[in-house]
Structures are given as structure tokens and as C-alpha cells.
Amino acid sequence: MAYIKSIFEKNFLEYASYVIRDRAIPELDDGLKPVQRRILHSLFEMDDGKFHKVANVVGHCMKYHPHGDASIGDALVTLANKELFIDKQGNFGNILTGDRPSAARYIECRATPLAKDIFYNPKLTNYTESYDGRNKEPLVFPAKIPVVIVIGAEGIAVGMSTKILPHNIIETLEAEKACLAGEKFELFPDFPGGGLVDVSDYQDGGGKVVVRAKLDTDDPKRILIRELPYGSTTESLIASIEAATKAGRVKIQSINDFTAENAEIEIKLARGVYAEETVAALFAFTECEQTVSVNLLVIKNDMPVVMTVTDIVRYHAKQLVAVLTKELEIEKKELQDKLHLRTLERIFIEERIYKAIESQKTAENVRKAVLKGFVPFAKEAGPRGVSEEDVEHLLKIPIRRISLYDINKARDEMDEIKARIKAVNAHLKNIIAYAMSFIDGIIGKIKANAELGSGARKTVIGKFEKVDVKEVVKKDLEIKYDNASGYLGTAVNGETVARASLFDRVLIIRQNGSWMVQDIQEKVFIGEKAWWIGIADKEAINALTFTIIYKENETNIAFIKRCAIEGWIMNKEYSFVPENSVVLHIDTRGKFVFTLRYLPKPRIKVLSEEFKAQSFAVKGIKAAGARLSNKAVKKIEVKK
């Protein structure tokens, strides 16, 4: 049994770790989940400047992704609809309406130049074997911007989940630039569907936001929804409005969807209802307003970590400097190698060293002749000298190139290489300024790209006033009570005791002094001659002082109890008075006068006595009542 338990625990931990790291949670370094990374890797491998059938891309990606074509296709469409890293051609669905894309064989895509600028660098990318060992795939791309907060992410793993909202790419790049400059910055979400957002509780990516649809209320009898809140489609939004209408929370005549390239939902209002009073109800009871909680969980150093937006920008600012430094160092080394070879080629051809190999009959003598020919030019060849690999390179130069060798052109090329090496050294010396100029270059490309919308913010940031649901709902329910039958409810024929809304509760105080708070129902039995029935509004009820005058069954001695109702549990019955007591009167007035009439007995001269309720202290609801007199009470008279 213990062995089976250990196997189960081991397998479960391996499965949980796999789901967290390799499926659901994005990597901090490049902001991608494994399937997204494999899709971009496939597009980079297939890239020839032309569009590729999505079906072909999916097939190519299956070399790296072991979870089937459906997951690859869905992930590709989702990433393409971010409109940043994948150019698309054809019907990729509609993020506004939620319509599905066409089949993969009908639509086409390719990697964008922006994707290549940000992700693609095989010389810096670490690769690992694919799941079947036949191919190599990137462990992580050396991304130059904080992609994870640009495109956002959502995923559910084992025991944890992530919910990262998308941010405006220009604002994110400006924040990264400000971080490099040591300046303060602040980032807030920006959604592809536009709409409005309240970020007062965003907490740098650790809190929540409130999102709203953008409503046009210029026509008092019609409301137009121009932009959708994040997380909604026209279909889900219309369904929520129809549900609210059926529940009587919103009164509309009809709803029409004219959404095409942009969202446009028309709501025609019912007779006697106007746009101004309906807006609050739409925000309160439909998807026109939603609260989105954020959980910024990413994989950092192979471990799931909760971070803030500021932390991520700072991390990527350092990563950008490190990546650009490595790129410059690689370029410098390649330029130095190229300059060295060009120098050797120039000496080899200009000084006619190749002539010395004509009389040689063995490969070894040829090699020695070349090395001997370079001895007088050792200083020009530089500190690296002439290696065996250099000799092999020189011997492979074709005769055609030697005969057509242009000395001036060669010197110009070498001057260009030297100038570039000098520029690279300058960039390495001022790497922060170079990194900021790189960001400026990316920003310029995005702003010049109409397909990316020039990077303009789509969601308007604002401050919303909280919609009080109870204030929005009209109190159009009549609560009636039939004193003779003892029934209470909205479907009872009797006296109207209160007007309420669907969200109200009713407080009932029965004749025996018991009380209860319950939902409003069509018909419920509460007993005859109830003392008090009212809306259970906590603030209003807490402000009331209940005065209960009762007598004991056995002795008929009267007591008074003054208290407040401070709280309750729904549908639980409470009692103001002890058992075996009879309630004489219940009142909610702060001041009133009442008279007790006593039972006539021998030697009792005073048969009535007047009291002021306000003379007695207000105590807790569980406290015992105060005795009014030692005489048996016959009845009570209360002055109005």
C-alpha cells in the first residue's frame, strides 16, 4: 500500500510540474507558453516572406508539440488575433462576436517583422531536443520586451492559475525606456475591444480592475453599445441583457446587433423608460460592467512566481541590456573575423603569394609556401597571424575572383568593416543609450504600421462610481398581509404593508414576540395579528429602538424590554421575550406613554399606573426585561 502511495505521489507531482511549466503558465523571459513558442519557432523556420497555410504551419509545429493539432490551431489563432507577432490572411474569427475562424486549410499566416526584431536570434537562443529527439526547439527566446504583459495570459494549472491583463505595447516600451533611464513609470491595462477601465484597485498587477462597455446615450429612447468590456463578446453581452430583462431588472423593447468591423449593439427602450435611468441598471445587472481580478503568475528560473508589473518591466530592462550586449559582442567578433580574412585575402592576392604554390607538388608544401609568403607581412596580418583554417580559406578562393580582384573595392569594404567595429565599440561603451535607441526604433516601426493601429491606446482609463444595486432596482413589489388568515406575500389579497424590490428582505415580528428575517415570497404563513412587518434594511433597522411590553403567564406581572436589532441570520427565528410570556405591546417610537390596568384584588387601592417608555434604559437584545410592577396586569393602554 505504501509503495502504491509513493508511486501515486511521484506521478502526481511530475504531472503537476509538467502542467505548470510546460502548458499553462507563461515564461517570464519571452512571455510565451510552450505552444506559442513552438508556433513562432515554426514560422521562423518556414519564413520565406510569403504567407503559409495555417494547416501547413500546424503540421510543421507538430514536430515540436506533442498535444495534437487542435491545441496548436487554437493557440495560433489566439496569438494571431493579438495582431503583433503574426500577420494573418483570411477569416481568423472575430474577437468582438466570438465567431470561430475558418478551417486551417483556408487561412494563411506568417511571422511579422516585429516578431523577428523581438524574438529571433538563433545565435543567442538555447535549443533542446524535441519530444521525439528528432528536432531541436528553443528553450526560451531572448525577447527584448516584456511580452507577457503586452499580450497578457490566462491559464489554469494544478493548484495555481494565472490571469495577466494585456497592456499597450507603446506604453510598455516607454515604461521599459523610463526604467533604463532611472525614471518612475506606471502601467495600466489596455484591451483590444476598447471600452472603459477603472484601475484604482489595480495594485501594480496584484489587484483587480473594473471594466465597462462604452455606451452612447445621445438618444434618450435608445442606447448604443460602441465598445465591449474586456472578457465579453457581443453574444455573451446580449445574452446577459436578455436575462436581466426577463428578470425584470432592465426594461427594453428590443435589442439588435449591427456589429461588423466595430461593435454596435442597439438597445431600444420600453415606453416610459429613458436612457439615463437605464444605464445604471445595465452596469449593475449585465456584462456591461465586470470586475476582473488579476494574478500575475509567471515561470521565473523554472519556478512559478507571482510578480508585479513594475518587477517585470525592470527584469526585462536588464534582459534587454544583456541581450543587446551579447548581440554586439557576437557582431564585433564576426566583424573582426571578417576583417582578418579580408586582410589576408588582400595580402594573398596583392602580393601574389598564390604564385608561390604553382611549383609545389604536395599539399604540405603548398601550405608551407603560403605561410612562408606571409612572413614579411606578419605585422599587417595582425596578432592573430595566419592559422591553418585561414590557409584553407585562402586556398579555396577561385581563380575567377583572383583575376577580377578590385583593390579599391576591397579597401572600401575593409574601411566599412572598421567603421562598423568602431560603432559597435561605441554602443558597448554606452549600452544604456543604445538600448533606449533600440526601443525608440521599435516604437517608430509600430507607430508607422497602420495594421497595428499605430500602437494607440484603445481602452479609456477612468474612475467609476459604484453602482448600488438596491438603488438601481425599483421598489415595485407590493408586500401584502391578510391579518385574518395570517398570510404574507406578493400574491396575497390583503393590506399593503411595504413596497420592496427583488433584493429586499422582510422583517416579521409575530404576535408571540418571535421575529425573523426572510426573503420576499409570493405567499407564506406568518400567523394572525403580526405586530410588525417591514423591510429588513440593516441601517434602518439598526437605528430603531424596539420597546416590548410583556407579562408572565403564571403571575401576570408586566415587564418592559428596550433593545435594538443589530444583526441576524436569514430564516432563523429569534424571540424578544422569554418562554411562557404574553406580549402586550411592541413599539418602535423613541418616546411614548402607556398605562397598565391591574387586576382588582383585596387591599389594592391603585388599579392603574402610567409609565414613560423613555425612562427605561436600552439594553442588549438578549438582556432580560425590567419589572414594571409587582401587581398582576389586566390590560395595557398606549397613548398615540
N, C-alpha and C positions, 0 to 999 in steps of 0.2 A: 504493500500500500504506500509506504514511504517512497519507494522507488518511482511509482506511478506519479505521485505528487511532485517529486523533483523534476520529472520529465515534463509534466504539465507546466510547472512554474518556469522552467527554462524555455520551453517553446513559446509560452505566452509573452515572456519578456523579449524574446527575439522578434516575435510578431509585432509587439507594441513599438519596439525600437524602429523596426522597418517602416511601419505606417507613419510614425512621427517624422523620421528623417528622409525617407525616400518616396513619400506620396503626398502628405497633407500640408506640411509646414514649409514655407519658402526659405531659401538660403539667404543669409544676410549679405554675403559678398556680391551676388549678382541679382538678388531679388526674385529668383525663379524657383518653381518647383521642378523636380526632375523631368516630368513630361514636357514642360515648356522649354527647358534647356535642350532636351533632345530634339524638339521640333526646330529650334533655331539652329542647332548644330547641323541638322539635315538640310535646312535651307542654305546654310553657308557652304556645305559640301556640294549641293546641286546648283549653286549660283552660277548663272551664265548671262545674267542681265535680263532674261526673259521670264515670263510667268510660267509656273508649273501647275499642272492639275493637282488639286488638293489630294486626290486619291493617290497620285504618284508620291507626293510628299509623305502621306501617311504610310504607304508601303515602304518607303525608304526608312522612315523613322522606326518601323517595327524591328529593324535590325538592332535597335538600342533599347526599345521599350517593351517589356515582356507582358504588358497587360491588355493587349488587343487593340484593334483599330478604332473601336468606338470611342475609347477614352482619348486617343490621340486626336481624332477628328473634332471632338467636342472642345478639347483644350486649344486646338489650333484656331477654331472659330472664335472662341472667347478672347484669345490673345490678339487675333487679327482685329476684332471689334474695339480694342483699345486704341487702334489707329496710330500706333507709334512705331512698332518694330516689324510689322508685316503689311506689305502692300496687298490689297485684295482686288479681285476682279470677278464680278458675278454677285449672286444673291447670297450674302453671308448672314441672312436673318435680319431682324430688326430689334434693337435693344429697347426701343420705345414700346412696341406692341408685344414683344415676346415671341414673334413668329420665328419658326425654325428656318435654318438655311437650306439651300438646295442640296441635292446629293453631292458627295465629294467629287464625283466624276464630271460635274458641270461647272464647278467653280475653280478659280486659279489664284495663286498667291506667289509672293517672292519676298525675300528679306529687303528691308528698306536701307538706304544709306545710313540712316541714324542708327540702326541696329549694328551695322558694321563698325561705325565710329565708336560705339559704346561697348560692344561685346567682343568683336572679332580680333583676335591676335593669337594665332597658333603658336607663336614663339614664346608667349608668356603663359599659355594655358597648359595646365596639367591634365593629362589624359589617363584613363584607366580602361581596362578591358570591359567590353560589353558583357551582358549576362551569359552569352554563349561562348565567349572567348574568341570570337572571330573578328571583332572590330574594336576600335578604340573610340571612347566617348569622353567628353570633358567632365572632370570632377566639378568644376565651377568656372564660370567665365570671369576674366579680370575686368569687371564692369567699372566704368568711370563715373557713374552717377548712382544715387540711391534709388535703384529701380523699384525696390519693394514698396516704397511709399508713393511712387509715381503711378504704378498700375494697381496697387492695392492687392489684397489677397484674402481668401476665405477658405478655411479648411477645418475638418474635424478629424482628430487623430484619436488615439486610445488615451483617455484620461485628460486630454487637453484639446484646445481648439484655438484658432487664430481668426481675427477679424480686423483687417487692416484697410482703412479707407484710402481711396485714391486721392492724390494731390496734383495740383497744376505743375506741369513739368518746368515751365519758365520760372515759377516761384520757387520750385525746389532747387533749380540750378542757381538762382540768385541767392538762396539761403546757403548753398554749398560755397559759393563765392564769398559771401559775407563771413562764413566760418573760416575760410582761408585768410581773410583779411583781419581776423580777430574781432569782428563786429557782432553785435547781437542780431538775432533773427527770430522769426516766428512763422510757423507754417500751419495752414488750416486746410481741410479737405476741399476738393473741387470735383464735382461729379459730372460724368458725360451727359446726363439728361438735364443738366441745369438745375432749376428750382432754387429754393432758398434754404439756408442753413444757419442755425444758431449754435455758435461754438463756445458759448460762455462756460460750458462744463466739459470742454474737450480735454483739458488737463494734459496737453502735450502728447496726445495719443493714448492716454490711460483712462479716459472718462467716457463721455457719450456726447452725441450731438442730436439736435432736433432738426429734422428736415421737413420742408413743406413744399407743396406744389405752388406754382406761380399762377394766381387767379386774376382774370380780367373781369372787373365788375363795373365797367363803364355803363352797361345797360342794366337798369335796376331789375328787369324781369328775366335776365339771362346771365349765366356765369360761364366764362370760357376758361378752361384749364390749358395754359400755353406750355408749361413745363412741368415735368413729373418729379416727385421726390425720389431720392436715391432708394433703390430696392423695389420700386414699383414699376409695373407695366400698365399700359392703357387697359388691358384686360382685367388685371387684378384691381386697379383703381375703380373701374366702372362696377365691378362685382361688389366692392365694398360700399359704394354709393347706393347700389340697388338693395343691398342687405339693410343699410341704415334706413332706407325709405320704407321697406316692408315692416321694420320695427317701429316706424312712426317717429323716428328721430330727425329725419330730414324730409321736407315736403317738396317734391319736384313733380313736374308734369311729364317730362320726357328727358332722355339722355341720348346724345348722338356722338359717334366717334368719327371725326374727319381727319384723323392722323394720317399723314403721308411721310414726307421728309421730316416735318416737325410735328410735335404733339399738338393736337387741338381736339378737346372734348367739350361739347356744348351741353350745358345743363339748363333746360327751360323750367322755370319755377311755377309752382301751382298758383292758383288765383288767391290773391290776398297775401302772398308771400313775396318778399323782396330780397335782392342780392345781399344787401348789407347785413340783414339779420340771419342769413343762411350761411355766410362764410364761417362764422364761429362753429356752427354745427358740423360743417364739413371737416374742419380741423379736429373737432372733438370725436367724431364717430366714424370717420372714414380714413383711408390711406392718404388723404391729402396732407396729413401730418403724422410723422412717425418718429419714434426715438430709436436711435441706433447706438448700441453700446460697442465700445472698441476694446480689442485685446491684441496688443501689438507683440505677438509671439513670433520669433524667428529662430532659425538654426544658426548659432554662432559657435565656431570651433567645435562642431559636431555635437553641440548640446542645445536643447531648446531654452531660449532666454527671452524674458519679457523686457522690452526696451521702450524708450520714448522716441518721439520724432526727432528731437534735438540730438539724442545719442546716435541715432542712425546717420543723420547728416554729418555729425562730427567724425564718425567712423569712416564714412565714405570720402570725406575731405582728405583724411590721412591716406586712404587707399588710393585716391586719385593721384596724390603726390608720389606715392610708391610706384604705381603702375607707370606713370609718365617718366619717372626716373629710370625704371628698367627699360622702357622703350627707347629712351635717349641713349642709354648705355649700350644697348644692342645695336642701335643705328650707328653710334660712334665706332663701335668695333667693326661693323660691316664696312663703314666708310674707310676706316684705316686699312682694312684688308684689301679693299678695292684700290685705294691709293697706292699701297705697296705693290700690288700686281701691275697696276698701270705704269708705275715707275720702272719695274723690272722689264715690262714689255717694251717701254721706250728705249731703255739701255740695250736690250737684246736686239732690237731692230735698228736703232740709230747707229750703234757701234758695230753692227754687223757681226755680232757674236755667233749668230747662226751659221756663218761661213765656216767657223772652225769645226763644225760637226760633219762637213761634207766628206772629209778624208777618213773619218772614223768608221771602223767596221764592226764594233761591238757596242751593245747598249751601255756597258760600263764606261767605255772610253768616251762615248757621246756625253754621258752625264758629267764625267770629269772635265771634258772640254768646255762645257757650259759653265761649270763652277770656276774653272781657271779664267775664262773670259771675263767673269765678274770681279775678279780680284782687284783690278785697277779702279773699279767703281764702287768699292765697298762702302765708301762714305755716302755716296748717292743712294745706295741700296738701303741705307738706314741701319739702325741697331738690330733689326730682325735678321738681316743678312739674307742669304738665299738658301732655302730649305729644299729637301728632296721633293716635297709637294709642289714647290714653286718651279723646280726644274721640269717636273711632269707637265705642269700647266703650260710652260713656255714651249715645250716640245710639241704640244698639241695645237699650237697656232697654225692655221692653214696658210699655204703659200699665197693664196689669193689675198689674204689680209695683210701679209708682209709686203706684197707688191703694191697694194693700194694704201699703205700706211700714210696717214696725213699727220705730220709732226705738229703743225699748228693746232689742228683739231684735238690732238691728244693732249697738248699742253693746256688748251682751254678747258677740256674735261677735268684735268687734274686740278686746275685752279678752282673750278666749281666745287670739286670734292673738298678741297682745302677750306673754301669759304663755308661750306656746309658744316664741316667739322668745327670750325670756329664758332658758328652759330649754335651748334649743339652744346659746345662747352659753355657758351654764354647762358643757354637755357638751364643747364645743370647747375650753374652758379646761382641763378635766380629762379629756382624751380617753382617757388610760390607764384611769382608773377607769370611764369609760363603756364602754370595750372589755371590761373584766372583767365589768361588769354584763351586757353583751350575752351573753357566754359563759355566765354564770350562768343567763340566761333560756333559752338553748338547752338547757343541761343539765337545767333544770327541765322543759321540754317533753318531752325524751327520757325522763326518769325517770317522767313521768306517762303515757307512751304504752306500754300493755301490748303492742301489736303489735311494738314494738321490743325487747321483753323488758326494759324499764326500763333498758336500757343495761348490764346486769350482765355481768361477765366470764364467759366460758364455758370458757376453757382454763385449767387449773391449772398454775402455774409450779412446777417442782421441779428437783431435782438427781438425775440418773440415774447409777447405777453402770454402767460399761461392761461389756457382756456379752461375755465371752471365748468366741468360737465353739468353740475347741478344748476348753474345759472343759465346755461345754454338751453337745457330742456324745459319746455313749457309745462307748467303745472296744470295740465288739462284733464287729470283723472279726478273724478269725484268719489270720495270715500263716504259711503252712506251706512247708517246704523239703524236697525229696526229694534227699538227699545223693547217691544213686546215679545218678539221671537228670539232676540239676543244674537242676531246675525250681523256681521260687519263685512263690507267689501264693496267693490265697484259694480257688482251685478245685483246688489240688494235694493229692494224697494223700501226706502226709509228716509230719514232726515240726513242731509249732507252735513258731515261733521268736520271735513277737511278737504282741501284741494291739494293734489300731490302730482309728482312726476314719477316716471318709471324707476328712478334711482332713489326715491324716498323710502323710508321705513316708518312704521306707525307704532306709537307707544300707547298701550292699553292698560288702564288701571281698572280692575274689576271691583264689583260691589264688596267682595270679601277682603279687599286691601291687597290682593296679589297684583303684580304688574309684569309686563313682558313687552319686548320689542320684537316685531316680526315684519316680514315682507308684506307688501300690499297684495292681497289676493282678491279673486272675484267674489268668493263667499266663504266665510269662516265663522264658526260659532264661538262667541266670547262670553256669553251669558247675559241675562237680562239686567237692566238698570246699571250699566257700567258707569263708574264715577267720572272717568276722564278718558278722552281719546284725542290724540294729537300727533303731529309729525315729529318723528324722533330725530330732530336736528340737535346734534350734541351741544353746540354753543348755546342754542336757545334753551334746551332742557337744563344744561348746567347752570344757567342764570336764574332758573326758577327755584323758589323755596316751597316745598310741599309740606303742608300742615295737615296732619292726620289726627283726628279725634276719635277714640275708640273706647269700648268698655269691655270688662271681663264678663264672660258668660255666667260664671257662678256668683260673683259678688255684685255685678252691675256697677262697679266702681270705674270711673272715667279717667282716661289718660290722654295726654297730648304729646305728639311727636313732631318735631320740625326738622327737616333734613333736605338735602339736595341729591339728585341722581347724577353721579359723576361718571358712570360707565356701566356697560352691560355686555352680556354675551347674547348673540342673536338666538331667539326662540327658547331661551332659558327663563323659567318662571321664578320670580322673586316675590317677597311679601314685606309690606311695611309693618305689619302687626304680628304679635305672637299668635300661636295656635289658641284655639278656644276664645277668640275675641270677636267682637262685632264692631264694624266700622260705623261710626255715627256721621262723620263728615270728612271730606277731603277738600282742601282749598289750596290755590296757588297764589293768593294775594299776600303781599308782604304785611299788610295790616288789615285786621278786621275784628269785630266784636261778636262774641257768641254768649248765649245764656244756657245754662244747664238747669233742667227741671228735675227735681228729686222725687223719689217715691215717698208718699206720706207715711210716716211711722210715728208711734207714740213718742212724745217728748221732743220731736223735731219741729222747731218753730219756723226755721228758714227753709222754704221749699224751692227756692230758685237762687241762682247766683250768676253774676255777669263776669266774663273774663275778656282780656285783650290778648289775642294770639301773639302779638309782637313782644309781649312781656316774657315769653319763654325763649330760651337760647336755641339756636340752630346747631344740631349735632350730626354725627355721622349716621349713615343710613342703617347701620347695624346696631346703633345705640337703642337702649330701652326708652320708652316714653316716660314723661313726668306725670305723677299723680296729680289730678286736679282737685279732688276732694275725697273724704272718707265716706261720703253718703252715696247710696245707690241712686243711679241716674235713671229717670224715666224716659226723657227725650231731650233733644237739643234744638235750640232756635238760633239761627245765624242771621245777623243783620247784613243786608245787601248794601 
